Amino acid sequence: MKVYNFNKEKYKNGILMDLGDSRDIPQFNFSDETHYTTFYEIIIIRKGKGVIFLDDRKIDFKEGTFLFISPNQKRKWLIGNSKMEVNFIILEQSFLNDFFSDKFFVYRLQYFYSKQNAPYIQPSKRLFSFENDVFEEIQTELKNTQKDSAHLLRSILYYILVKLNRYFCDFHNINSTMHENELAIQFKNLLQNNIRNYQTIKEYCQMLNISRISLNASVKKQFGMTATDLLHSHLLYEIKDQILFTNKTIAELAYYFNFSEPQHLNRFFKRLTGQTPLEFRTAYQSGYTKSK
């Protein structure tokens, strides 16, 4: 599977972001072969329509769609004869947290690492004038960096990312608060980085040094679900990824995710999806995937 990495040498002053227009980059990848990147992407569809298969989701897009793609998410495009034009913003994996001096910043944005809601919006009206003032100003700063460029870019980028978070939350009818429920944000961070090895609420409560009641209340307020449901959604996502994009057997998957027996993995997966892991893999390989 092809992997695309961020070019850290392109710009100076440690500014590990880029943006552009697919018309200027003929090699922009609309491949129908599964691939992934190691950086964050925000893709704005300016022209064209089609389907993107993102992990196990099928997302139909058209002019005006915003797509939010996290590192290592598997994708392939089906665009037929559609002539595509997109704007994109790409951000190196650790850049956002470092740039804003907030190690949890990326986890505050609901559109990245979104396990419950499809990572896209189809706004009813135009959100930003990217091709005019804001978009051009970022491009100018990136191409002609000065000593204070990082400060200017930080303010513009923060505005864009937070504004998009509001629109994403409105579109999916979820909580847009970014700073009130710190326990929930930290829990999301821990799940993203530890779910393969730690799969009980008790373990995460010990990591956070809090009670189960406090964790549940914070997660419920931030994400609208229990801590257990959020944990299960992250675990299910990782299991699906291994089912679809590796050749591991069910026994190997059970061992990989610390299930004591393969049938325990089967029961967990079927309870949440209505399919066994093998049925899910077969359905995906036959062309079926979950829409949005």
Backbone as numpy.savetxt, mean C-alpha at the origin, in Angstrom:
# Nx Ny Nz CAx CAy CAz Cx Cy Cz
10.30 -13.16 -11.10 9.46 -11.97 -11.10 10.34 -10.72 -11.10
10.02 -9.77 -11.96 10.85 -8.58 -12.09 10.61 -7.62 -10.93
11.72 -7.05 -10.44 11.68 -6.11 -9.32 12.30 -4.79 -9.77
11.65 -3.68 -9.40 12.17 -2.35 -9.72 12.57 -1.65 -8.42
13.81 -1.18 -8.37 14.33 -0.50 -7.19 14.43 1.01 -7.42
14.46 1.74 -6.34 14.57 3.19 -6.42 16.00 3.60 -6.75
16.16 4.57 -7.63 17.48 5.09 -7.98 17.88 6.16 -6.98
18.69 5.80 -6.01 19.05 6.72 -4.93 20.09 7.76 -5.36
20.66 7.59 -6.54 21.71 8.50 -6.99 21.18 9.64 -7.85
19.89 9.65 -8.15 19.37 10.61 -9.12 19.41 12.05 -8.62
19.01 12.27 -7.35 18.96 13.63 -6.83 19.89 13.79 -5.64
20.20 15.04 -5.33 21.13 15.35 -4.25 20.37 15.59 -2.94
21.14 15.87 -1.89 20.59 16.29 -0.59 19.70 15.22 0.06
19.88 13.95 -0.31 19.12 12.89 0.34 17.64 12.92 0.06
17.22 13.56 -1.02 15.80 13.64 -1.36 15.45 12.41 -2.19
14.90 11.41 -1.53 14.67 10.12 -2.16 13.22 10.00 -2.65
12.86 10.92 -3.55 11.55 10.88 -4.17 11.71 11.29 -5.62
10.71 10.99 -6.40 10.72 11.41 -7.80 9.28 11.53 -8.26
9.08 12.27 -9.30 7.77 12.33 -9.92 7.94 12.65 -11.39
6.91 12.34 -12.15 7.05 12.56 -13.58 5.78 12.22 -14.32
5.95 12.09 -15.61 4.86 11.90 -16.56 5.26 10.76 -17.48
4.37 9.80 -17.64 4.70 8.64 -18.47 5.00 9.01 -19.91
4.54 10.17 -20.37 4.86 10.59 -21.73 6.34 10.88 -21.90
7.00 11.22 -20.79 8.43 11.50 -20.82 9.28 10.25 -20.55
8.61 9.16 -20.16 9.33 7.94 -19.80 8.72 6.77 -20.58
9.18 6.53 -21.80 8.60 5.48 -22.64 8.62 4.10 -21.97
9.60 3.89 -21.06 9.71 2.57 -20.44 8.81 2.40 -19.21
7.94 3.41 -18.93 7.03 3.25 -17.79 6.28 1.93 -17.95
6.28 1.12 -16.92 5.91 -0.28 -17.05 4.41 -0.51 -16.87
3.71 -0.75 -17.97 2.31 -1.19 -17.94 2.25 -2.68 -18.30
3.20 -3.45 -17.80 3.35 -4.84 -18.21 2.21 -5.71 -17.70
1.85 -6.71 -18.50 0.88 -7.71 -18.07 1.57 -8.89 -17.41
2.87 -8.78 -17.18 3.61 -9.77 -16.40 3.71 -9.26 -14.95
3.48 -10.15 -14.01 3.51 -9.75 -12.60 4.88 -9.21 -12.21
4.89 -8.06 -11.54 6.12 -7.43 -11.10 5.84 -6.61 -9.85
6.88 -6.08 -9.25 6.68 -5.21 -8.08 7.85 -4.25 -7.94
7.65 -3.23 -7.10 8.69 -2.26 -6.81 9.01 -2.29 -5.32
10.12 -1.68 -4.95 10.51 -1.62 -3.54 10.26 -0.24 -2.96
9.41 0.56 -3.60 9.13 1.91 -3.13 7.63 2.18 -3.18
7.22 3.30 -2.57 5.82 3.72 -2.59 5.52 4.44 -3.89
4.29 4.26 -4.38 3.88 4.92 -5.62 2.48 5.50 -5.48
2.32 6.70 -6.00 1.00 7.28 -6.21 0.89 7.53 -7.71
-0.04 6.87 -8.35 -0.19 6.96 -9.80 -1.53 7.61 -10.12
-1.49 8.68 -10.91 -2.70 9.41 -11.30 -2.96 9.14 -12.77
-4.09 8.51 -13.07 -4.42 8.18 -14.46 -4.94 9.44 -15.15
-4.17 9.95 -16.10 -4.57 11.14 -16.85 -5.33 10.77 -18.12
-4.98 9.65 -18.70 -5.64 9.23 -19.93 -5.58 7.71 -20.02
-6.66 7.10 -20.48 -6.68 5.66 -20.65 -7.57 4.97 -19.63
-7.76 3.69 -19.82 -8.55 2.88 -18.90 -8.10 1.44 -19.01
-8.48 0.66 -18.01 -8.10 -0.74 -18.00 -8.28 -1.34 -16.62
-7.46 -2.35 -16.34 -7.53 -3.07 -15.07 -6.12 -3.24 -14.53
-5.97 -3.04 -13.24 -4.73 -3.41 -12.59 -5.05 -4.51 -11.58
-4.30 -5.60 -11.64 -4.40 -6.66 -10.65 -3.34 -6.36 -9.60
-3.79 -6.03 -8.39 -2.91 -5.62 -7.31 -3.05 -6.64 -6.18
-2.01 -7.46 -6.02 -2.11 -8.62 -5.13 -3.30 -9.46 -5.57
-4.28 -9.68 -4.69 -5.43 -10.50 -5.09 -6.62 -9.65 -5.48
-6.43 -8.35 -5.65 -7.53 -7.45 -6.01 -7.49 -7.10 -7.49
-8.68 -6.92 -8.03 -8.84 -6.43 -9.39 -9.46 -5.05 -9.31
-8.73 -4.04 -9.80 -9.21 -2.66 -9.73 -9.38 -2.12 -11.14
-10.60 -1.76 -11.48 -10.86 -1.10 -12.76 -10.52 0.37 -12.62
-9.78 0.90 -13.57 -9.42 2.32 -13.49 -9.77 3.03 -14.79
-9.88 4.33 -14.69 -10.17 5.18 -15.84 -9.55 6.54 -15.58
-9.76 7.46 -16.49 -9.21 8.80 -16.33 -9.65 9.40 -14.99
-8.69 9.91 -14.23 -8.98 10.51 -12.94 -8.76 9.61 -11.75
-8.52 8.32 -11.97 -8.28 7.39 -10.86 -6.92 7.65 -10.23
-6.88 7.58 -8.90 -5.62 7.61 -8.15 -5.36 6.21 -7.61
-4.17 5.68 -7.84 -3.76 4.38 -7.32 -2.64 4.57 -6.32
-2.71 3.85 -5.21 -1.71 3.95 -4.15 -1.09 2.57 -3.97
0.19 2.45 -4.24 0.84 1.14 -4.23 1.99 1.14 -3.23
1.99 0.17 -2.32 3.01 0.06 -1.29 4.15 -0.84 -1.77
5.32 -0.73 -1.13 6.44 -1.58 -1.53 6.08 -3.06 -1.51
6.56 -3.76 -2.53 6.44 -5.22 -2.64 5.04 -5.71 -3.00
4.12 -4.81 -3.30 2.82 -5.26 -3.78 2.94 -5.75 -5.22
2.44 -6.95 -5.46 2.53 -7.53 -6.79 1.44 -6.93 -7.67
1.82 -6.60 -8.92 0.81 -6.04 -9.82 1.09 -6.43 -11.26
0.00 -6.40 -12.04 0.10 -6.50 -13.49 -1.04 -5.68 -14.08
-0.82 -5.16 -15.28 -1.78 -4.28 -15.93 -2.42 -4.97 -17.11
-3.69 -4.71 -17.33 -4.37 -5.12 -18.55 -4.99 -3.86 -19.15
-4.37 -3.35 -20.22 -4.84 -2.09 -20.79 -5.26 -2.23 -22.26
-5.11 -3.42 -22.83 -5.52 -3.62 -24.22 -4.84 -2.61 -25.14
-5.64 -1.95 -25.96 -5.11 -0.95 -26.89 -5.22 0.47 -26.35
-5.56 0.60 -25.08 -5.76 1.92 -24.49 -4.44 2.70 -24.47
-4.49 3.94 -24.91 -3.31 4.81 -24.86 -3.25 5.44 -23.48
-2.19 5.13 -22.73 -2.10 5.52 -21.33 -1.22 6.76 -21.15
-1.68 7.64 -20.28 -0.87 8.74 -19.78 -1.10 8.84 -18.29
-0.02 8.84 -17.54 -0.13 8.93 -16.09 0.89 9.91 -15.54
0.56 10.51 -14.40 1.54 11.18 -13.56 1.83 10.25 -12.40
3.03 10.32 -11.88 3.36 9.45 -10.76 4.26 10.18 -9.77
4.11 9.82 -8.52 5.02 10.22 -7.45 5.56 8.94 -6.85
6.88 8.82 -6.75 7.46 7.63 -6.12 8.34 8.07 -4.96
8.33 7.26 -3.91 8.99 7.61 -2.66 9.75 6.39 -2.14
11.03 6.56 -1.90 11.85 5.46 -1.39 11.30 4.97 -0.06
11.52 3.70 0.24 10.79 3.04 1.32 10.93 3.71 2.68
12.12 4.16 3.04 12.30 4.76 4.37 12.21 6.28 4.33
12.04 6.84 3.14 12.14 8.29 2.97 11.08 9.06 3.74
9.83 8.63 3.67 8.75 9.40 4.30 8.93 9.52 5.80
9.21 8.40 6.45 9.37 8.43 7.91 10.56 9.30 8.31
11.66 9.20 7.54 12.85 10.00 7.85 12.63 11.47 7.53
11.98 11.73 6.39 11.80 13.10 5.91 10.95 13.92 6.87
9.96 13.26 7.48 9.08 13.98 8.40 9.42 13.71 9.87
10.56 13.05 10.11 11.02 12.76 11.47 9.93 12.09 12.30
9.26 11.15 11.67 8.16 10.44 12.32 8.21 8.99 11.83
8.69 8.09 12.67 8.89 6.72 12.22 7.59 5.99 11.91
6.46 6.59 12.30 5.17 5.98 12.01 4.39 6.72 10.93
5.02 7.70 10.28 4.26 8.56 9.38 3.54 7.76 8.30
4.22 6.83 7.65 3.60 6.12 6.54 2.42 5.28 7.01
2.43 4.86 8.28 1.34 4.05 8.81 0.14 4.91 9.20
0.33 6.22 9.24 -0.78 7.13 9.50 -1.62 7.34 8.24
-1.03 7.09 7.09 -1.72 7.27 5.82 -2.53 6.01 5.52
-3.82 6.14 5.42 -4.69 4.97 5.28 -4.52 4.26 3.94
-3.99 4.95 2.95 -3.92 4.33 1.62 -2.70 3.44 1.41
-1.67 3.57 2.24 -0.54 2.66 2.15 -0.73 1.52 3.15
-0.33 0.32 2.76 -0.53 -0.89 3.56 -2.00 -1.07 3.92
-2.86 -0.75 2.98 -4.30 -0.87 3.22 -4.73 -2.32 2.98
-5.12 -2.99 4.03 -5.54 -4.38 3.91 -7.06 -4.51 3.81
-7.77 -3.51 4.31 -9.23 -3.59 4.34 -9.88 -2.90 3.14
-9.27 -1.85 2.63 -9.86 -1.06 1.55 -8.94 -1.07 0.33
-9.53 -1.23 -0.85 -8.74 -1.22 -2.07 -8.00 0.11 -2.19
-6.71 0.09 -2.49 -5.90 1.31 -2.46 -6.06 2.18 -3.72
-7.22 2.74 -3.86 -7.48 3.63 -4.99 -8.60 4.59 -4.60
-8.70 5.68 -5.34 -9.88 6.53 -5.27 -10.27 6.93 -6.68
-11.54 7.11 -6.89 -12.07 7.61 -8.15 -12.86 8.87 -7.82
-12.17 10.00 -7.69 -12.84 11.21 -7.21 -13.88 11.72 -8.20
-14.89 12.35 -7.65 -15.95 12.91 -8.49 -15.55 14.24 -9.09
-14.50 14.84 -8.55 -13.99 16.09 -9.11 -12.47 16.09 -9.02
-11.86 16.98 -9.76 -10.42 17.05 -9.80 -9.87 17.47 -8.44
-8.84 16.75 -7.96 -8.32 17.02 -6.63 -7.26 18.11 -6.62
-6.28 17.95 -7.48 -5.15 18.87 -7.47 -4.80 19.29 -8.90
-4.19 20.43 -9.01 -3.69 20.88 -10.31 -2.23 20.44 -10.43
-2.02 19.13 -10.47 -0.67 18.60 -10.46 0.17 19.10 -11.64
-0.48 19.20 -12.81 0.30 19.57 -13.98 0.59 21.05 -14.04
0.06 21.82 -13.10 0.32 23.25 -13.04 1.23 23.56 -11.85
0.78 24.42 -10.96 1.68 24.99 -9.95 2.38 23.96 -9.06
1.62 23.11 -8.36 2.22 22.22 -7.37 3.14 21.21 -8.04
2.66 20.56 -9.07 3.44 19.52 -9.73 4.71 20.10 -10.33
4.58 21.22 -11.00 5.73 21.84 -11.64 6.73 22.36 -10.61
6.24 22.84 -9.48 7.15 23.36 -8.46 8.00 22.25 -7.86
7.40 21.08 -7.63 8.17 19.95 -7.12 9.22 19.53 -8.14
8.81 19.43 -9.41 9.76 19.04 -10.44 10.92 20.01 -10.55
10.62 21.30 -10.46 11.66 22.32 -10.53 12.65 22.17 -9.38
12.14 21.94 -8.16 13.02 21.79 -7.01 13.89 20.54 -7.11
13.31 19.45 -7.62 14.07 18.21 -7.75 15.20 18.34 -8.77
14.93 19.07 -9.82 15.93 19.20 -10.89 16.97 20.27 -10.58
16.62 21.22 -9.70 17.53 22.32 -9.39 17.58 22.50 -7.87
18.09 21.50 -7.18 18.07 21.53 -5.73 18.97 22.63 -5.18
18.47 23.27 -4.12 19.22 24.29 -3.41 19.31 23.88 -1.94
19.98 24.68 -1.14 20.19 24.31 0.25 18.88 24.18 1.02
17.88 24.97 0.63 16.60 24.91 1.35 15.53 24.10 0.62
15.94 23.34 -0.42 14.96 22.57 -1.20 14.24 21.54 -0.35
14.97 20.90 0.56 14.34 19.87 1.39 13.20 20.45 2.21
13.37 21.68 2.73 12.31 22.30 3.53 11.09 22.61 2.68
11.31 23.13 1.48 10.20 23.45 0.60 9.46 22.19 0.18
10.22 21.17 -0.21 9.59 19.92 -0.64 8.84 19.25 0.50
9.39 19.36 1.70 8.72 18.75 2.86 7.33 19.34 3.06
7.21 20.64 2.94 5.91 21.29 3.15 4.93 20.94 2.05
5.39 20.95 0.80 4.49 20.63 -0.32 4.06 19.18 -0.26
5.02 18.29 -0.02 4.71 16.86 0.00 3.77 16.52 1.16
4.00 17.13 2.30 3.12 16.88 3.45 1.69 17.28 3.12
1.53 18.42 2.50 0.20 18.89 2.11 -0.48 17.88 1.17
0.25 17.43 0.17 -0.32 16.50 -0.81 -0.72 15.19 -0.14
0.17 14.62 0.67 -0.08 13.30 1.26 -1.25 13.34 2.24
-1.30 14.39 3.05 -2.38 14.50 4.03 -3.71 14.77 3.33
-3.68 15.63 2.32 -4.91 15.92 1.58 -5.43 14.66 0.90
-4.54 13.88 0.31 -4.96 12.62 -0.31 -5.52 11.65 0.74
-4.94 11.67 1.93 -5.46 10.80 2.99 -6.91 11.15 3.32
-7.22 12.45 3.36 -8.60 12.88 3.61 -9.53 12.38 2.52
-9.12 12.57 1.27 -9.97 12.14 0.16 -10.15 10.62 0.16
-9.07 9.90 0.46 -9.15 8.43 0.51 -10.13 7.99 1.59
-10.04 8.60 2.76 -10.92 8.22 3.87 -12.37 8.60 3.58
-12.59 9.74 2.95 -13.95 10.10 2.56 -14.50 9.12 1.53
-13.67 8.74 0.56 -14.09 7.83 -0.50 -14.48 6.46 0.06
-13.72 6.00 1.06 -13.97 4.67 1.64 -14.75 4.74 2.95
-15.13 5.97 3.36 -15.93 6.16 4.57 -15.23 5.59 5.80
-13.97 6.01 6.01 -13.21 5.57 7.17 -12.62 6.77 7.89
-12.06 6.54 9.06 -11.54 7.60 9.91 -10.27 8.21 9.31
-10.23 9.53 9.19 -9.06 10.20 8.59 -8.10 10.75 9.64
-8.38 10.54 10.91 -7.51 11.06 11.97 -6.13 10.43 11.87
-5.08 11.25 11.95 -3.73 10.75 11.79 -2.92 10.71 13.08
-3.33 11.45 14.12 -2.44 11.62 15.27 -3.10 11.34 16.62
-4.36 10.98 16.67 -5.03 10.83 17.96 -4.86 9.45 18.57
-4.74 8.42 17.75 -4.73 7.04 18.25 -3.37 6.41 18.02
-2.38 6.86 18.79 -1.00 6.42 18.58 -0.84 4.92 18.78
-1.56 4.34 19.74 -1.43 2.90 19.98 -1.85 2.12 18.74
-2.92 2.55 18.09 -3.39 1.85 16.90 -2.38 1.95 15.76
-1.75 3.12 15.60 -0.76 3.31 14.55 0.47 2.45 14.82
0.90 2.41 16.07 2.05 1.58 16.43 1.73 0.10 16.24
0.52 -0.29 16.56 0.09 -1.68 16.36 0.13 -2.04 14.88
-0.36 -1.14 14.02 -0.31 -1.38 12.58 1.13 -1.55 12.10
2.03 -0.73 12.61 3.44 -0.83 12.26 4.01 -2.19 12.68
3.70 -2.60 13.90 4.20 -3.89 14.39 3.65 -5.05 13.57
2.37 -4.98 13.22 1.79 -6.04 12.40 2.47 -6.13 11.04
2.70 -4.99 10.42 3.31 -4.98 9.11 4.69 -5.64 9.12
5.40 -5.50 10.23 6.78 -5.97 10.28 6.98 -7.28 11.03
5.93 -7.78 11.71 6.14 -8.95 12.57 5.10 -10.05 12.42
4.13 -9.88 11.53 2.98 -10.79 11.52 3.36 -12.23 11.24
4.42 -12.44 10.50 4.80 -13.83 10.20 5.18 -14.60 11.48
5.79 -13.91 12.43 6.31 -14.60 13.61 5.46 -14.44 14.86
4.64 -13.38 14.91 3.82 -13.13 16.09 2.38 -12.95 15.67
1.50 -13.81 16.19 0.13 -13.86 15.66 -0.94 -13.87 16.74
-0.59 -13.39 17.92 -1.59 -13.29 18.99 -1.61 -11.87 19.54
-2.78 -11.44 19.98 -2.92 -10.12 20.57 -2.07 -10.01 21.84
-1.96 -11.07 22.58 -1.16 -11.05 23.81 0.27 -10.64 23.53
0.85 -11.18 22.45 2.24 -10.86 22.11 2.41 -9.37 21.77
1.44 -8.82 21.04 1.55 -7.41 20.67 1.28 -6.49 21.86
0.41 -6.91 22.75 0.19 -6.13 23.97 1.48 -6.08 24.81
2.21 -7.19 24.83 3.48 -7.21 25.55 4.50 -6.28 24.88
4.54 -6.28 23.56 5.46 -5.38 22.85 5.15 -3.92 23.14
3.86 -3.60 23.21 3.44 -2.22 23.42 3.30 -1.85 24.89
3.39 -2.87 25.74 3.25 -2.69 27.19 1.92 -2.04 27.56
0.85 -2.59 26.99 -0.50 -2.09 27.26 -1.44 -3.27 27.48
-2.64 -2.98 27.94 -3.63 -4.03 28.13 -4.37 -4.30 26.83
-4.97 -5.45 26.76 -5.78 -5.81 25.59 -6.95 -4.84 25.42
-7.54 -4.42 26.52 -8.68 -3.49 26.46 -8.25 -2.16 25.85
-7.11 -1.63 26.27 -6.62 -0.35 25.74 -6.30 -0.45 24.26
-5.66 -1.55 23.86 -5.33 -1.74 22.44 -6.60 -1.84 21.61
-7.55 -2.61 22.08 -8.78 -2.80 21.33 -9.54 -1.50 21.16
-9.57 -0.69 22.21 -10.29 0.58 22.14 -9.65 1.52 21.13
-8.32 1.58 21.12 -7.61 2.46 20.20 -7.78 2.00 18.75
-7.65 0.71 18.51 -7.79 0.16 17.16 -9.22 0.34 16.65
-10.17 0.13 17.53 -11.58 0.29 17.14 -11.86 1.73 16.73
-11.30 2.67 17.47 -11.52 4.09 17.17 -10.85 4.50 15.87
-9.64 3.97 15.62 -8.88 4.38 14.44 -9.32 3.66 13.18
-9.53 2.34 13.27 -9.76 1.53 12.08 -11.16 0.94 11.98
-11.98 1.14 13.03 -13.35 0.66 12.97 -13.48 -0.84 13.06
-12.51 -1.50 13.66 -12.56 -2.96 13.84 -11.79 -3.32 15.10
-11.93 -4.56 15.54 -11.22 -4.99 16.73 -9.74 -5.23 16.40
-8.92 -5.27 17.43 -7.49 -5.56 17.25 -7.30 -6.94 16.62
-8.12 -7.89 17.03 -8.03 -9.24 16.46 -8.36 -9.24 14.98
-9.39 -8.49 14.59 -9.76 -8.42 13.17 -8.63 -7.79 12.35
-7.99 -6.75 12.89 -6.89 -6.12 12.16 -5.71 -7.08 12.04
-5.42 -7.79 13.11 -4.34 -8.79 13.07 -4.65 -9.85 12.01
-5.87 -10.36 12.02 -6.23 -11.40 11.06 -6.16 -10.90 9.62
-6.52 -9.63 9.39 -6.47 -9.10 8.02 -5.03 -9.02 7.53
-4.10 -8.69 8.41 -2.69 -8.65 8.02 -2.14 -10.06 7.79
-2.50 -10.97 8.65 -2.04 -12.34 8.48 -2.61 -12.94 7.21
-3.88 -12.73 6.95 -4.51 -13.25 5.74 -3.83 -12.68 4.50
-3.53 -11.39 4.51 -2.86 -10.75 3.38 -1.53 -11.45 3.08
-0.74 -11.71 4.12 0.57 -12.33 3.92 0.44 -13.77 3.42
-0.56 -14.48 3.94 -0.78 -15.85 3.49 -1.18 -15.86 2.02
-2.08 -14.96 1.63 -2.50 -14.87 0.23 -1.30 -14.60 -0.68
-0.43 -13.70 -0.24 0.75 -13.37 -1.04 1.60 -14.61 -1.30
1.78 -15.41 -0.28 2.58 -16.63 -0.43 1.88 -17.68 -1.27
0.56 -17.76 -1.14 -0.21 -18.71 -1.95 -0.12 -18.37 -3.43
-0.27 -17.09 -3.75 -0.37 -16.67 -5.15 0.98 -16.54 -5.84
2.02 -16.16 -5.10 3.26 -15.79 -5.77 4.45 -16.64 -5.37
4.20 -17.78 -4.73 5.24 -18.78 -4.50 4.64 -20.15 -4.84
5.49 -21.13 -4.82 5.03 -22.50 -5.09 4.97 -23.35 -3.82
4.90 -22.70 -2.67 4.88 -23.43 -1.41 3.65 -24.33 -1.32
3.83 -25.51 -0.76 2.70 -26.40 -0.47 1.98 -25.89 0.77
0.82 -26.46 1.04 0.08 -26.05 2.24 0.87 -26.39 3.50
1.54 -27.52 3.49 2.36 -27.89 4.65 3.50 -26.89 4.84
4.11 -26.47 3.74 5.19 -25.48 3.82 4.67 -24.12 4.29
3.48 -23.76 3.83 2.88 -22.50 4.28 2.56 -22.53 5.77
2.04 -23.65 6.23 1.72 -23.78 7.65 2.99 -23.62 8.49
4.06 -24.24 8.06 5.33 -24.12 8.78 5.85 -22.68 8.72
5.76 -22.06 7.55 6.25 -20.70 7.33 5.55 -19.71 8.24
4.23 -19.91 8.46 3.46 -18.98 9.27 3.21 -19.49 10.69
3.94 -20.51 11.09 3.89 -21.00 12.48 2.55 -21.59 12.89
1.81 -22.16 11.93 0.64 -22.96 12.29 1.12 -24.35 12.67
0.57 -24.89 13.73 1.05 -26.19 14.22 0.73 -27.32 13.26
-0.37 -27.19 12.51 -0.78 -28.22 11.56 -1.34 -27.56 10.30
-1.16 -28.19 9.12 -1.72 -27.63 7.88 -3.23 -27.42 7.95
-3.94 -28.31 8.65 -5.39 -28.16 8.72 -5.80 -26.92 9.51
-4.94 -26.48 10.44 -5.23 -25.24 11.17 -5.15 -24.04 10.23
-4.18 -24.04 9.33 -4.09 -23.00 8.32 -5.30 -23.05 7.40
-5.68 -24.24 6.98 -6.85 -24.40 6.12 -8.11 -23.82 6.76
-8.32 -24.15 8.05 -9.51 -23.68 8.75 -9.51 -22.16 8.87
-8.36 -21.60 9.25 -8.25 -20.14 9.38 -8.56 -19.47 8.05
-7.97 -19.95 6.98 -8.13 -19.32 5.67 -9.56 -19.44 5.17
-10.16 -20.62 5.33 -11.52 -20.81 4.83 -12.53 -20.01 5.64
-12.28 -19.87 6.94 -13.20 -19.09 7.78 -13.26 -17.64 7.33
-12.13 -17.10 6.85 -12.08 -15.69 6.46 -12.39 -15.45 4.99
-12.22 -16.46 4.14 -12.40 -16.24 2.70 -13.50 -17.09 2.08
-13.90 -18.17 2.76 -14.87 -19.09 2.17 -14.25 -20.08 1.22
-12.94 -20.05 1.08 -12.21 -20.98 0.21 -11.04 -21.58 0.97
-10.63 -22.77 0.54 -9.38 -23.31 1.06 -8.23 -22.61 0.33
-7.02 -22.69 0.85 -5.88 -22.09 0.15 -5.72 -22.63 -1.28
-5.92 -23.93 -1.47 -5.77 -24.50 -2.81 -6.87 -24.01 -3.75
-8.08 -23.89 -3.23 -9.18 -23.35 -4.05 -8.89 -21.90 -4.44
-8.34 -21.14 -3.51 -8.01 -19.74 -3.78 -6.93 -19.64 -4.85
-5.89 -20.46 -4.74 -4.81 -20.44 -5.74 -5.33 -20.85 -7.11
-6.15 -21.87 -7.15 -6.69 -22.35 -8.43 -7.57 -21.30 -9.09
-8.42 -20.64 -8.27 -9.30 -19.61 -8.80 -8.50 -18.46 -9.38
-7.44 -18.05 -8.69 -6.62 -16.93 -9.19 -5.93 -17.32 -10.49
-5.40 -18.52 -10.55 -4.71 -18.97 -11.75 -5.66 -19.15 -12.93
-6.95 -19.32 -12.62 -7.96 -19.45 -13.68 -8.53 -18.12 -14.13
-8.02 -17.04 -13.52 -8.44 -15.71 -13.97 -9.40 -15.01 -13.05
-9.80 -15.66 -11.97 -10.70 -15.00 -11.01 -9.87 -14.30 -9.96
-10.26 -13.09 -9.61 -9.69 -12.40 -8.45 -10.74 -11.49 -7.88
-10.53 -11.05 -6.65 -11.51 -10.22 -5.96 -11.54 -8.82 -6.57
-12.70 -8.35 -6.90 -12.83 -6.99 -7.42 -12.81 -5.99 -6.28
-11.92 -5.02 -6.39 -11.83 -3.91 -5.45 -11.88 -4.42 -4.02
